Amino acid sequence: MSIFWKLFSLFYAIPFPMIIYYGIKGDNPPNLAAANPVVALALLTASVIMWVILLASYYKSWILNTFTIKRNIELLKNSGIKRNAKILASVDISIPNAGYNTYELNLSFKNLTGAYVEQKLTVNDTKPYERKFNEGNQVEVIINQNPKDYPFIILSTFEADIKKGIFLLLHLAWLIVVALVVGYFYFAYQTENEGMGWRFVTFYHPFITCALMLLLGNMNVIERIFGYLANQNPQNDFLIKYNGLPATAKLHNTWQTGTYINEQPMVAFELEFTDHNNLQHRVTLKKIVDLLDLDSTRQKEVAIFYLERAPKQIAFVSDLNELNVDL
């Protein structure tokens, strides 16, 4: 589904704007002589800036981030907090002929405040014959003291390695993208200028619309909007999970907010709990509730985690247990 939505988004970012532009142009040929050259050059400059930002961001995410993550892992091994974790469950989700086994683990260990948490972890195992990820076994994890940095948690045995072949392929892929962008600028100029220079550039030209759509997708604008509406912030959830304290909250009231995400209602929970300093707090937490899980809105008490320095920041334990980390 993730691949499907990426391809779906890519269609609306590149082919769709081109279909609209060339369809409009075919029905209503532009009068380039009447076009304002200053506006056209301003739009061209804006498009070039957007494409440069895009290409630079692709190079960073595809290539430079590889070194950043490798460095973060090395730093985490030296500065992270080690914990012994018990494997509560282990599910083999290996891909045939992959050359390694993949397991989805459910681990139990103490967080940075000493409270027990459960964490789902997807790991690759190149030595499955050692059976070190069997249910009931103990493994050592390293927790990042700053959950804002990726990765949040790793196994102490985890090794990060950069494969030169894949690294070269990523460089080649990036160069192909650069060539396609430059090639399209050249193609559009040769086929559309009609001897009038860059006056053919309009605000709905693919130079502009494709770059703008790709920028919005690259910045995860849509994902952030849905995350805000659904009251979901994985980074903040990890912060609460690994730096938080447990508590039992009384559920005073629930109501639907009128917002729906994927036809699932957003429900507001009015909660009251007592922190470790014996202070009472009343907090309203909004979340998307599955239609098959509406019984959760009728509970009298729910398990939560809260931040010691900011007790108003809370999360349901059930939601924190669903956070997954891929290694």
Secondary structure, DSSP 8 states (H G I E B T S, - for coil): -HHHHHHHHHHHHTHHHHHHHHHHHHHS---GGGS-HHHHHHHHHHHHHHHHHHHHHHHIIIIIHHHHHHHHHHHHHHHSEEEEEEEEEEEE---TTSSSEEEEEEEEEE-TTS-EEEEEEEEEES-GGG-TTSTT-EEEEEE-SSTTSS-SEEETT------HHHHHHHHHHHHHHHHHHHHHHHHHHHHH-TTSTTTT--TTSHHHHHHHHHHHHHTTHHHHHHHHHTT--HHHHHHHHHHEEEEEEEEEEEEEEEEEETTEEEEEEEEEEE-TTS-EEEEEEEEE--GGGGGGGG-SEEEEEEESS-TT-EEEHHHHTT-EEE-
